[in-house]
């Protein structure tokens, strides 16, 4: 296995820390959202796509999504240690999906479409799994529909935010050798 340069690890760590803070805040908001507007949970959960998308856009290398996600999970766990397992599980799942989509293109296609595919896959997966796990079928029909729409579109919208951040970081010279 090829070594990962220190520069790459440092960028992944910086991205992971910054997005881990966002993930930690999202984790703190989760009980409030589930108690008041449960149909909006997918939008909140979608924020966890940030580390991998930003890292891949900036560095365009294998494994950077997974590394950034794991650092973000570690930081988010400081906000709510009881949810560390959830943070790491989400990090592994989302990071693996993002790495998998990149691997399908042999890490050569870096157009926005590729990032939106991974965001869409994550959105559909989140929508289905959380719908059944959280028994959202007990909600009114309009809330179920709103949940499904927000759960699929949430990660896609957060992907757009992450791409904007990643492009700005590239322009600022973060990816230069």
GUKEVO-880196 format. One record per residue: x negated, y, z negated of N, C-alpha, C in turn; residue in three letters. Coordinates in pm, 1 decimal. Example, Ala and Ser with C-alpha at 12.3 -4.5 7.8 and 13.67 -1.06 7.14 Angstrom:
REM residues 2
+----------+----------+----------+----------+----------+----------+----------+----------+----------+-----+
:     n_c1 :     n_c2 :     n_c3 :    ca_c1 :    ca_c2 :    ca_c3 :     c_c1 :     c_c2 :     c_c3 :   r :
+----------+----------+----------+----------+----------+----------+----------+----------+----------+-----+
:  -1319.0 :   -569.0 :   -780.0 :  -1230.0 :   -450.0 :   -780.0 :  -1320.0 :   -330.0 :   -780.0 : ALA :
:  -1285.0 :   -225.0 :   -708.0 :  -1367.0 :   -106.0 :   -714.0 :  -1290.0 :      3.0 :   -787.0 : SER :
+----------+----------+----------+----------+----------+----------+----------+----------+----------+-----+
END
This chain:
REM residues 177
+----------+----------+----------+----------+----------+----------+----------+----------+----------+-----+
:     n_c1 :     n_c2 :     n_c3 :    ca_c1 :    ca_c2 :    ca_c3 :     c_c1 :     c_c2 :     c_c3 :   r :
+----------+----------+----------+----------+----------+----------+----------+----------+----------+-----+
:    -84.3 :   -117.9 :      0.0 :      0.0 :      0.0 :      0.0 :    -88.6 :    124.0 :      0.0 : UNK :
:    -54.7 :    218.4 :     83.9 :   -133.0 :    341.5 :     94.2 :   -116.8 :    425.1 :    -31.9 : UNK :
:   -223.2 :    495.7 :    -64.8 :   -218.6 :    584.1 :   -181.5 :   -138.6 :    708.2 :   -148.1 : UNK :
:    -73.6 :    761.7 :   -248.7 :      3.2 :    884.5 :   -231.5 :    -82.9 :    999.0 :   -282.5 : UNK :
:   -109.6 :   1097.6 :   -197.6 :   -196.4 :   1209.0 :   -239.1 :   -139.5 :   1284.8 :   -359.5 : UNK :
:   -227.8 :   1339.8 :   -439.3 :   -189.0 :   1416.0 :   -557.4 :    -98.0 :   1531.8 :   -520.2 : UNK :
:   -126.0 :   1597.9 :   -410.1 :    -43.9 :   1710.5 :   -364.2 :    100.8 :   1667.4 :   -345.0 : UNK :
:    121.0 :   1550.9 :   -285.6 :    255.5 :   1498.8 :   -262.3 :    323.7 :   1468.6 :   -395.9 : UNK :
:    250.5 :   1406.6 :   -486.5 :    307.2 :   1376.1 :   -618.1 :    345.2 :   1502.3 :   -694.2 : UNK :
:    263.1 :   1606.1 :   -683.1 :    292.8 :   1732.1 :   -751.2 :    416.8 :   1799.8 :   -693.5 : UNK :
:    432.2 :   1796.2 :   -562.2 :    552.6 :   1853.2 :   -500.6 :    675.6 :   1773.3 :   -543.3 : UNK :
:    664.9 :   1641.2 :   -543.7 :    775.9 :   1557.0 :   -589.0 :    811.4 :   1587.3 :   -734.7 : UNK :
:    709.8 :   1606.4 :   -817.0 :    734.3 :   1637.7 :   -958.1 :    804.1 :   1772.2 :   -972.9 : UNK :
:    759.2 :   1872.3 :   -898.4 :    822.1 :   2004.9 :   -906.7 :    966.9 :   1999.2 :   -860.0 : UNK :
:    991.1 :   1930.8 :   -748.8 :   1127.9 :   1915.3 :   -698.6 :   1211.7 :   1837.6 :   -799.9 : UNK :
:   1154.9 :   1731.4 :   -855.9 :   1226.3 :   1649.9 :   -953.9 :   1262.5 :   1726.8 :  -1079.7 : UNK :
:   1171.6 :   1808.2 :  -1129.0 :   1199.9 :   1886.6 :  -1250.5 :   1310.2 :   1987.9 :  -1223.4 : UNK :
:   1297.5 :   2062.2 :  -1114.4 :   1398.0 :   2164.7 :  -1083.5 :   1536.3 :   2103.4 :  -1063.1 : UNK :
:   1542.1 :   1995.4 :   -986.8 :   1672.3 :   1933.7 :   -960.2 :   1720.1 :   1849.6 :  -1078.6 : UNK :
:   1627.7 :   1803.5 :  -1161.5 :   1665.9 :   1731.4 :  -1283.0 :   1739.4 :   1821.9 :  -1380.5 : UNK :
:   1701.5 :   1949.1 :  -1385.0 :   1773.4 :   2045.6 :  -1468.8 :   1916.6 :   2059.6 :  -1418.2 : UNK :
:   1932.1 :   2068.9 :  -1286.5 :   2066.3 :   2077.1 :  -1228.6 :   2144.5 :   1949.6 :  -1259.2 : UNK :
:   2078.8 :   1834.2 :  -1246.0 :   2143.9 :   1707.0 :  -1278.1 :   2182.0 :   1697.1 :  -1424.5 : UNK :
:   2097.6 :   1749.5 :  -1512.4 :   2128.7 :   1749.2 :  -1655.1 :   2250.6 :   1835.0 :  -1686.7 : UNK :
:   2257.8 :   1951.3 :  -1625.3 :   2374.8 :   2038.0 :  -1643.6 :   2499.3 :   1969.5 :  -1587.4 : UNK :
:   2485.9 :   1906.3 :  -1471.1 :   2599.1 :   1832.1 :  -1414.1 :   2643.4 :   1721.2 :  -1509.3 : UNK :
:   2547.6 :   1655.5 :  -1573.3 :   2581.2 :   1551.3 :  -1670.7 :   2654.6 :   1607.8 :  -1791.0 : UNK :
:   2615.0 :   1726.5 :  -1835.3 :   2684.7 :   1790.1 :  -1947.7 :   2826.3 :   1832.2 :  -1908.7 : UNK :
:   2844.9 :   1871.0 :  -1782.8 :   2977.3 :   1913.0 :  -1736.0 :   3070.7 :   1795.6 :  -1706.2 : UNK :
:   3015.5 :   1677.0 :  -1688.6 :   3095.2 :   1561.1 :  -1649.2 :   3214.1 :   1534.2 :  -1742.0 : UNK :
:   3195.8 :   1528.0 :  -1875.4 :   3312.6 :   1501.6 :  -1960.3 :   3421.3 :   1609.7 :  -1947.9 : UNK :
:   3378.6 :   1734.1 :  -1931.1 :   3474.9 :   1843.6 :  -1916.8 :   3553.3 :   1828.7 :  -1786.4 : UNK :
:   3481.6 :   1798.4 :  -1678.5 :   3546.0 :   1781.7 :  -1548.2 :   3640.0 :   1661.9 :  -1550.7 : UNK :
:   3595.6 :   1550.6 :  -1607.1 :   3680.5 :   1430.7 :  -1611.7 :   3805.0 :   1451.6 :  -1697.4 : UNK :
:   3793.5 :   1535.3 :  -1800.8 :   3908.6 :   1560.6 :  -1888.0 :   4005.4 :   1662.8 :  -1829.7 : UNK :
:   3954.8 :   1754.3 :  -1746.9 :   4041.0 :   1862.2 :  -1698.5 :   4076.6 :   1851.2 :  -1550.7 : UNK :
:   3980.0 :   1824.9 :  -1466.6 :   4003.4 :   1814.8 :  -1321.6 :   3931.0 :   1691.7 :  -1266.3 : UNK :
:   3976.1 :   1572.8 :  -1302.5 :   3902.5 :   1451.8 :  -1263.8 :   3886.8 :   1434.2 :  -1113.1 : UNK :
:   3975.9 :   1492.2 :  -1035.2 :   3964.8 :   1479.0 :   -889.6 :   3843.9 :   1553.7 :   -833.9 : UNK :
:   3781.7 :   1641.2 :   -913.2 :   3664.8 :   1717.1 :   -868.1 :   3532.8 :   1650.2 :   -907.2 : UNK :
:   3538.8 :   1534.9 :   -969.9 :   3417.1 :   1468.6 :  -1017.8 :   3319.6 :   1436.0 :   -905.6 : UNK :
:   3367.9 :   1393.5 :   -791.8 :   3279.7 :   1359.2 :   -679.8 :   3197.5 :   1477.3 :   -631.9 : UNK :
:   3255.7 :   1596.1 :   -639.4 :   3183.0 :   1717.1 :   -601.5 :   3067.0 :   1740.8 :   -697.7 : UNK :
:   3093.1 :   1720.0 :   -826.5 :   2988.9 :   1736.5 :   -928.1 :   2880.8 :   1629.2 :   -913.4 : UNK :
:   2921.2 :   1505.7 :   -894.9 :   2826.8 :   1394.6 :   -880.4 :   2741.3 :   1410.6 :   -754.6 : UNK :
:   2796.3 :   1474.5 :   -653.3 :   2722.8 :   1495.5 :   -528.7 :   2595.9 :   1576.8 :   -544.7 : UNK :
:   2587.6 :   1654.1 :   -653.2 :   2467.3 :   1735.7 :   -676.0 :   2343.0 :   1649.1 :   -694.9 : UNK :
:   2361.6 :   1523.8 :   -724.4 :   2247.1 :   1434.9 :   -745.5 :   2175.5 :   1395.8 :   -615.6 : UNK :
:   2223.3 :   1442.8 :   -499.5 :   2150.2 :   1417.3 :   -374.5 :   2033.6 :   1514.1 :   -357.6 : UNK :
:   2032.0 :   1621.6 :   -434.3 :   1933.0 :   1728.3 :   -415.6 :   1786.8 :   1683.0 :   -415.6 : UNK :
:   1739.2 :   1606.0 :   -513.9 :   1594.1 :   1577.7 :   -517.6 :   1541.1 :   1510.4 :   -391.9 : UNK :
:   1609.1 :   1408.5 :   -346.4 :   1560.1 :   1333.8 :   -231.0 :   1563.3 :   1412.3 :   -101.9 : UNK :
:   1670.3 :   1486.6 :    -80.5 :   1682.4 :   1564.4 :     43.2 :   1576.2 :   1673.9 :     47.5 : UNK :
:   1560.8 :   1745.8 :    -63.5 :   1460.5 :   1852.9 :    -67.0 :   1320.9 :   1794.3 :    -43.4 : UNK :
:   1288.0 :   1687.6 :   -114.7 :   1154.0 :   1627.5 :   -101.2 :   1129.2 :   1576.4 :     40.3 : UNK :
:   1228.0 :   1511.7 :     98.9 :   1208.8 :   1460.7 :    234.5 :   1196.8 :   1573.6 :    336.1 : UNK :
:   1274.9 :   1678.2 :    319.3 :   1266.4 :   1790.7 :    413.0 :   1130.9 :   1860.4 :    402.5 : UNK :
:   1080.9 :   1875.2 :    280.7 :    953.7 :   1945.2 :    261.7 :    835.5 :   1858.6 :    304.5 : UNK :
:    832.5 :   1732.6 :    261.2 :    712.8 :   1649.6 :    279.0 :    717.9 :   1555.6 :    398.8 : UNK :
:    838.5 :   1511.0 :    435.7 :    856.7 :   1420.9 :    550.5 :    763.6 :   1300.4 :    545.4 : UNK :
:    771.0 :   1229.4 :    432.2 :    687.1 :   1111.6 :    408.4 :    769.8 :   1003.6 :    341.7 : UNK :
:    726.7 :    878.9 :    351.8 :    794.0 :    770.4 :    280.3 :    781.1 :    786.1 :    128.3 : UNK :
:    878.9 :    738.4 :     57.9 :    885.9 :    727.9 :    -88.2 :    907.1 :    859.7 :   -163.4 : UNK :
:    902.1 :    973.8 :    -96.2 :    914.5 :   1099.7 :   -169.9 :   1054.6 :   1119.4 :   -227.5 : UNK :
:   1157.3 :   1068.7 :   -161.0 :   1293.0 :   1080.9 :   -214.7 :   1304.4 :   1001.4 :   -344.1 : UNK :
:   1255.4 :    880.6 :   -342.1 :   1264.4 :    794.9 :   -460.3 :   1184.3 :    851.5 :   -577.6 : UNK :
:   1064.2 :    898.4 :   -551.4 :    980.8 :    955.6 :   -658.6 :   1048.5 :   1078.9 :   -718.0 : UNK :
:   1098.4 :   1167.1 :   -632.9 :   1163.3 :   1289.5 :   -680.7 :   1289.3 :   1257.2 :   -759.9 : UNK :
:   1364.5 :   1159.7 :   -713.5 :   1485.6 :   1118.5 :   -786.2 :   1451.3 :   1065.3 :   -925.6 : UNK :
:   1346.3 :    986.4 :   -935.5 :   1310.2 :    929.3 :  -1065.8 :   1262.8 :   1037.7 :  -1163.1 : UNK :
:   1187.9 :   1135.4 :  -1114.0 :   1147.3 :   1247.3 :  -1199.8 :   1270.7 :   1326.6 :  -1242.2 : UNK :
:   1361.7 :   1350.9 :  -1148.2 :   1484.9 :   1424.3 :  -1180.0 :   1566.9 :   1349.8 :  -1285.4 : UNK :
:   1573.1 :   1217.6 :  -1275.7 :   1647.0 :   1138.0 :  -1374.0 :   1584.0 :   1148.3 :  -1512.4 : UNK :
:   1452.2 :   1149.7 :  -1515.7 :   1382.6 :   1164.0 :  -1643.1 :   1414.9 :   1299.2 :  -1707.2 : UNK :
:   1412.7 :   1405.1 :  -1629.2 :   1444.5 :   1538.5 :  -1680.9 :   1591.2 :   1546.6 :  -1722.3 : UNK :
:   1681.1 :   1496.0 :  -1639.8 :   1823.8 :   1499.1 :  -1672.1 :   1853.1 :   1421.1 :  -1800.2 : UNK :
:   1778.3 :   1315.3 :  -1823.0 :   1797.9 :   1233.9 :  -1944.1 :   1767.8 :   1311.4 :  -2071.7 : UNK :
:   1685.5 :   1414.5 :  -2061.5 :   1657.3 :   1497.9 :  -2178.5 :   1780.9 :   1576.0 :  -2221.7 : UNK :
:   1870.0 :   1604.2 :  -2128.1 :   1993.5 :   1675.7 :  -2159.7 :   2093.7 :   1586.1 :  -2231.5 : UNK :
:   2096.7 :   1458.8 :  -2194.9 :   2190.1 :   1363.8 :  -2253.3 :   2124.9 :   1225.6 :  -2252.3 : UNK :
:   2043.6 :   1195.5 :  -2355.5 :   1971.6 :   1067.7 :  -2357.9 :   2063.0 :    945.1 :  -2351.8 : UNK :
:   2183.8 :    957.0 :  -2399.4 :   2275.8 :    842.8 :  -2396.0 :   2310.2 :    803.3 :  -2252.7 : UNK :
:   2296.1 :    894.8 :  -2159.7 :   2328.7 :    867.9 :  -2019.7 :   2205.1 :    838.0 :  -1935.7 : UNK :
:   2093.1 :    811.5 :  -1998.8 :   1969.1 :    786.4 :  -1923.9 :   1988.2 :    674.5 :  -1822.3 : UNK :
:   2055.5 :    569.1 :  -1860.4 :   2079.3 :    458.2 :  -1767.8 :   2157.4 :    501.9 :  -1645.3 : UNK :
:   2257.2 :    587.0 :  -1666.2 :   2336.3 :    637.9 :  -1553.1 :   2251.8 :    726.3 :  -1462.9 : UNK :
:   2169.8 :    811.5 :  -1525.5 :   2084.9 :    899.1 :  -1445.0 :   1986.2 :    818.3 :  -1361.2 : UNK :
:   1923.8 :    717.4 :  -1422.4 :   1826.0 :    636.9 :  -1348.6 :   1893.5 :    547.9 :  -1244.8 : UNK :
:   2011.4 :    495.2 :  -1277.7 :   2086.0 :    415.5 :  -1180.1 :   2125.2 :    497.7 :  -1058.7 : UNK :
:   2174.3 :    618.2 :  -1083.4 :   2209.8 :    708.4 :   -973.6 :   2085.6 :    744.5 :   -892.6 : UNK :
:   1974.6 :    771.3 :   -961.5 :   1850.0 :    806.7 :   -892.9 :   1804.0 :    693.5 :   -801.4 : UNK :
:   1807.1 :    572.1 :   -851.8 :   1764.0 :    457.6 :   -770.9 :   1856.7 :    434.8 :   -652.1 : UNK :
:   1987.6 :    445.8 :   -675.4 :   2083.9 :    423.8 :   -567.5 :   2072.6 :    531.5 :   -460.2 : UNK :
:   2079.5 :    658.6 :   -501.4 :   2075.1 :    768.2 :   -404.6 :   1939.1 :    773.0 :   -335.3 : UNK :
:   1831.4 :    753.8 :   -411.2 :   1697.8 :    753.8 :   -352.1 :   1680.5 :    640.7 :   -252.5 : UNK :
:   1732.3 :    522.4 :   -285.8 :   1721.1 :    408.4 :   -194.9 :   1800.2 :    432.2 :    -66.3 : UNK :
:   1917.5 :    492.1 :    -78.0 :   1995.9 :    521.5 :     42.5 :   1922.0 :    622.9 :    129.5 : UNK :
:   1870.2 :    728.4 :     68.3 :   1798.3 :    829.9 :    145.2 :   1671.8 :    772.4 :    208.7 : UNK :
:   1598.6 :    690.9 :    135.2 :   1479.0 :    626.5 :    191.2 :   1518.3 :    527.4 :    300.5 : UNK :
:   1628.1 :    456.2 :    279.3 :   1673.3 :    358.5 :    378.5 :   1709.3 :    422.2 :    511.0 : UNK :
:   1780.9 :    534.7 :    506.2 :   1816.6 :    604.7 :    629.8 :   1689.7 :    654.7 :    699.2 : UNK :
:   1595.2 :    707.6 :    621.8 :   1469.2 :    754.0 :    680.4 :   1390.3 :    637.4 :    739.0 : UNK :
:   1392.2 :    523.4 :    671.1 :   1318.9 :    406.3 :    719.9 :   1378.9 :    353.4 :    850.3 : UNK :
:   1510.1 :    365.2 :    864.9 :   1572.9 :    320.7 :    989.8 :   1520.9 :    398.6 :   1110.1 : UNK :
:   1478.2 :    520.8 :   1087.0 :   1420.2 :    601.9 :   1194.8 :   1267.3 :    597.2 :   1189.7 : UNK :
:   1213.6 :    505.3 :   1109.7 :   1068.7 :    487.6 :   1092.2 :   1000.1 :    615.9 :   1046.4 : UNK :
:   1073.6 :    693.6 :    969.1 :   1022.6 :    820.0 :    914.6 :    972.3 :    913.2 :   1025.1 : UNK :
:   1040.4 :    910.3 :   1140.4 :   1000.3 :    995.9 :   1252.7 :   1106.4 :   1098.4 :   1287.8 : UNK :
:   1231.6 :   1074.2 :   1252.9 :   1340.9 :   1166.6 :   1286.1 :   1375.2 :   1248.1 :   1161.9 : UNK :
:   1355.4 :   1378.6 :   1171.2 :   1379.3 :   1464.3 :   1055.8 :   1482.8 :   1572.3 :   1085.4 : UNK :
:   1565.6 :   1549.9 :   1184.2 :   1671.8 :   1645.5 :   1214.0 :   1777.0 :   1645.9 :   1104.1 : UNK :
:   1850.5 :   1754.3 :   1094.6 :   1955.3 :   1763.4 :    990.6 :   2056.4 :   1648.7 :    996.2 : UNK :
:   2085.0 :   1597.4 :   1114.6 :   2182.1 :   1489.9 :   1128.7 :   2146.2 :   1370.2 :   1041.5 : UNK :
:   2014.4 :   1342.1 :   1030.2 :   1971.4 :   1226.5 :    953.0 :   2002.3 :   1244.7 :    805.0 : UNK :
:   1984.2 :   1366.6 :    756.3 :   2013.2 :   1395.2 :    615.8 :   2163.8 :   1388.2 :    589.4 : UNK :
:   2242.7 :   1436.7 :    685.6 :   2387.9 :   1434.6 :    667.0 :   2443.0 :   1292.3 :    673.7 : UNK :
:   2376.0 :   1204.1 :    746.0 :   2417.4 :   1063.2 :    745.8 :   2400.2 :   1005.5 :    605.4 : UNK :
:   2285.2 :   1028.8 :    542.9 :   2264.9 :    975.1 :    407.8 :   2363.6 :   1039.4 :    309.9 : UNK :
:   2391.4 :   1170.0 :    325.5 :   2490.2 :   1235.1 :    240.2 :   2628.4 :   1174.8 :    257.5 : UNK :
:   2664.6 :   1144.1 :    381.9 :   2794.5 :   1081.6 :    408.9 :   2804.9 :    941.5 :    351.4 : UNK :
:   2698.2 :    864.1 :    366.0 :   2696.8 :    727.9 :    310.0 :   2711.9 :    734.0 :    157.8 : UNK :
:   2638.0 :    823.3 :     95.7 :   2647.6 :    839.0 :    -50.5 :   2788.3 :    882.9 :    -88.7 : UNK :
:   2845.0 :    976.6 :    -13.6 :   2980.0 :   1024.7 :    -43.5 :   3084.3 :    914.7 :    -37.4 : UNK :
:   3079.6 :    834.1 :     65.8 :   3176.4 :    724.7 :     79.2 :   3157.6 :    623.6 :    -34.2 : UNK :
:   3033.1 :    589.6 :    -62.6 :   3005.5 :    494.6 :   -170.2 :   3055.9 :    546.5 :   -304.6 : UNK :
:   3025.1 :    673.0 :   -334.7 :   3069.8 :    733.7 :   -460.3 :   3222.5 :    735.7 :   -466.6 : UNK :
:   3285.5 :    774.4 :   -356.8 :   3431.4 :    783.4 :   -354.8 :   3496.6 :    650.1 :   -389.5 : UNK :
:   3449.1 :    545.0 :   -328.3 :   3510.1 :    413.4 :   -349.9 :   3479.8 :    359.3 :   -489.2 : UNK :
:   3353.2 :    362.3 :   -528.9 :   3313.8 :    303.8 :   -657.1 :   3378.5 :    376.2 :   -774.5 : UNK :
:   3368.9 :    508.2 :   -776.1 :   3425.0 :    583.9 :   -888.8 :   3577.3 :    575.0 :   -889.8 : UNK :
:   3639.6 :    571.7 :   -773.1 :   3785.6 :    561.3 :   -767.0 :   3834.5 :    439.9 :   -846.2 : UNK :
:   3767.8 :    326.3 :   -824.7 :   3809.6 :    204.7 :   -894.0 :   3755.6 :    197.9 :  -1036.9 : UNK :
:   3632.3 :    238.8 :  -1057.0 :   3571.4 :    230.7 :  -1189.9 :   3640.8 :    322.3 :  -1290.2 : UNK :
:   3683.7 :    438.5 :  -1245.2 :   3747.1 :    535.9 :  -1335.6 :   3899.3 :    527.3 :  -1332.2 : UNK :
:   3952.4 :    428.9 :  -1262.9 :   4098.0 :    409.0 :  -1255.8 :   4169.7 :    535.0 :  -1209.4 : UNK :
:   4117.4 :    597.6 :  -1106.6 :   4177.2 :    720.8 :  -1055.8 :   4308.7 :    696.0 :   -983.1 : UNK :
:   4343.7 :    569.8 :   -963.9 :   4472.6 :    538.1 :   -902.8 :   4588.7 :    578.1 :   -992.9 : UNK :
:   4559.3 :    608.5 :  -1118.4 :   4664.4 :    653.3 :  -1210.5 :   4698.8 :    801.6 :  -1191.8 : UNK :
:   4618.3 :    872.9 :  -1113.4 :   4645.0 :   1014.4 :  -1086.7 :   4757.6 :   1028.6 :   -984.4 : UNK :
:   4812.0 :   1148.3 :   -977.3 :   4912.0 :   1178.4 :   -875.5 :   4849.7 :   1160.1 :   -736.8 : UNK :
:   4933.5 :   1134.0 :   -638.3 :   4884.4 :   1107.9 :   -503.4 :   4800.9 :   1223.9 :   -449.9 : UNK :
:   4844.0 :   1347.1 :   -472.3 :   4767.3 :   1463.1 :   -424.4 :   4628.4 :   1467.1 :   -487.6 : UNK :
:   4618.3 :   1428.3 :   -615.9 :   4489.4 :   1428.7 :   -685.5 :   4399.7 :   1316.8 :   -632.7 : UNK :
:   4458.8 :   1203.5 :   -599.1 :   4381.1 :   1094.6 :   -540.8 :   4324.1 :   1135.9 :   -405.3 : UNK :
:   4404.8 :   1200.7 :   -324.3 :   4359.3 :   1246.7 :   -193.4 :   4251.0 :   1353.0 :   -209.8 : UNK :
:   4274.2 :   1448.0 :   -300.3 :   4174.7 :   1552.8 :   -326.5 :   4044.0 :   1491.0 :   -375.1 : UNK :
:   4054.3 :   1390.8 :   -462.8 :   3934.9 :   1323.6 :   -512.5 :   3856.3 :   1261.5 :   -397.4 : UNK :
:   3924.7 :   1186.5 :   -311.6 :   3856.3 :   1119.1 :   -201.1 :   3788.8 :   1219.9 :   -107.7 : UNK :
:   3857.8 :   1328.1 :    -76.8 :   3800.2 :   1430.8 :     11.4 :   3678.2 :   1495.6 :    -54.2 : UNK :
:   3692.9 :   1536.8 :   -180.8 :   3582.0 :   1603.9 :   -249.7 :   3464.3 :   1509.6 :   -273.8 : UNK :
:   3493.4 :   1382.9 :   -295.9 :   3385.1 :   1286.4 :   -320.3 :   3302.9 :   1259.8 :   -195.3 : UNK :
:   3367.0 :   1260.3 :    -80.7 :   3294.1 :   1238.7 :     44.3 :   3224.0 :   1367.1 :     87.8 : UNK :
:   3293.6 :   1478.7 :     75.9 :   3236.1 :   1605.2 :    121.8 :   3136.6 :   1665.3 :     22.3 : UNK :
:   3147.3 :   1630.5 :   -106.5 :   3056.4 :   1684.5 :   -207.4 :   2910.3 :   1657.7 :   -176.1 : UNK :
:   2871.0 :   1532.1 :   -158.4 :   2730.9 :   1505.0 :   -124.8 :   2687.8 :   1566.5 :      8.5 : UNK :
:   2781.4 :   1577.9 :    102.2 :   2748.1 :   1639.6 :    230.7 :   2721.7 :   1789.1 :    210.7 : UNK :
:   2804.9 :   1854.4 :    130.3 :   2784.7 :   1997.3 :    102.5 :   2654.1 :   2020.3 :     25.8 : UNK :
:   2626.2 :   1934.8 :    -73.8 :   2501.5 :   1947.3 :   -148.4 :   2381.7 :   1918.5 :    -59.0 : UNK :
:   2399.2 :   1832.8 :     41.3 :   2292.6 :   1806.2 :    138.3 :   2260.0 :   1934.1 :    215.4 : UNK :
:   2362.9 :   2009.3 :    253.9 :   2339.7 :   2135.7 :    324.1 :   2261.7 :   2233.2 :    235.7 : UNK :
:   2297.1 :   2239.1 :    108.2 :   2224.5 :   2324.9 :     13.8 :   2078.6 :   2279.3 :      4.1 : UNK :
:   2057.3 :   2149.8 :    -11.2 :   1922.2 :   2095.1 :    -24.6 :   1839.1 :   2121.5 :    100.8 : UNK :
:   1900.6 :   2108.1 :    218.0 :   1827.2 :   2136.4 :    341.9 :   1785.0 :   2282.3 :    348.3 : UNK :
:   1873.0 :   2370.8 :    306.2 :   1837.9 :   2512.8 :    302.8 :   1719.2 :   2539.8 :    212.2 : UNK :
:   1719.6 :   2477.3 :     95.4 :   1607.8 :   2492.1 :      1.7 :   1480.8 :   2431.8 :     60.9 : UNK :
:   1493.0 :   2312.4 :    116.6 :   1377.0 :   2244.7 :    174.8 :   1315.8 :   2322.3 :    289.9 : UNK :
:   1399.5 :   2375.9 :    378.2 :   1348.9 :   2455.9 :    490.0 :   1276.5 :   2579.7 :    437.3 : UNK :
:   1332.9 :   2643.7 :    336.3 :   1268.6 :   2762.4 :    277.7 :   1133.2 :   2727.3 :    215.9 : UNK :
:   1125.5 :   2614.3 :    148.9 :    998.4 :   2572.4 :     89.8 :    894.3 :   2540.5 :    197.1 : UNK :
:    938.3 :   2477.7 :    305.6 :    845.4 :   2450.0 :    416.7 :    791.8 :   2579.8 :    475.2 : UNK :
:    882.4 :   2675.2 :    496.1 :    841.1 :   2806.1 :    550.6 :    745.3 :   2878.0 :    456.5 : UNK :
:    763.8 :   2855.9 :    327.5 :    677.5 :   2921.2 :    228.1 :    539.5 :   2855.4 :    219.8 : UNK :
:    523.2 :   2740.7 :    287.6 :    392.1 :   2678.2 :    292.6 :    370.8 :   2565.0 :    194.6 : UNK :
:    477.4 :   2518.6 :    131.5 :    462.6 :   2410.4 :     33.1 :    411.5 :   2283.1 :    100.4 : UNK :
:    445.3 :   2259.5 :    225.1 :    408.4 :   2135.5 :    292.9 :    272.9 :   2142.4 :    362.3 : UNK :
:    209.0 :   2256.0 :    361.3 :     79.9 :   2266.8 :    431.0 :    -25.3 :   2179.0 :    366.7 : UNK :
:   -114.8 :   2128.0 :    449.1 :   -222.0 :   2041.5 :    398.2 :   -339.6 :   2124.7 :    356.3 : UNK :
+----------+----------+----------+----------+----------+----------+----------+----------+----------+-----+
END
